[in-house]
């Protein structure tokens, strides 16, 4: 109490206000809405409209073998997202037609990013175009 008696009574309210000012500024600046603990899962599959052709069973099986002998499963899984999108998600997004088969084959060979978020697809420049297209046919055959 010695400290309080050394301070003139007129200055005590002023000092109290100075001590409370940072707390009041913080309280006004902070948004006191409840914090969200879990985010709604974003639908990262944006289907591209268009007609789809069927994939011949022989082509799908050959593509499955090529995928199995490649490094695809390092970043992709058939049914769930890993580093890259699941094969079934790719199949849900793209229509099965020659234009998208060529586009996706080129994407496998040259690599890229941005279509599925921040994941980066490593290039596979030694992969022949025909093999890449066959692999894409397999992936697109997983469409349900």
C-alpha positions, 0 to 999 in steps of 0.5 A: 500500500505504500506505493498507492499512498505515494501516488496522488489520488487524482492520478490513480484513475488515469493509471488504471485506464492506462493499464486497461487500455491494451486489454481493451484494444486487444478485446476490440481487435480480436474477433470473439467468434467461436473458432472452427476446429474442423473445416468442411471437406472441399470437393476437389473433383470438378467434373468436366462435362462431355460425352464418354466413350467406353474403354476396351477391356484389353486396353484397360488391362494393358494400362493396368500392367504399365501403371503397375510397373511404373512409379505411379503408385508412389504418388497415386492410389486407386481409391484414395488421395495420396500425394496426388489424386486417386485414380478414381477421382481422375476418372470422375473428373475427365470424360473418356474421349481421345482429346482427354486421353491425349491431354492426360498422356501429355501431362504424364510425360511433361509433368505439371501442377495446379489441376489438383491443388498444390501437388506436383506431378513429376515428368516422365520424358522417357515414357512413350506417348502410346504407353502413356495413353494406354495408362490413361485409358486404364485410369479412366476405365475406373470411372463409376 
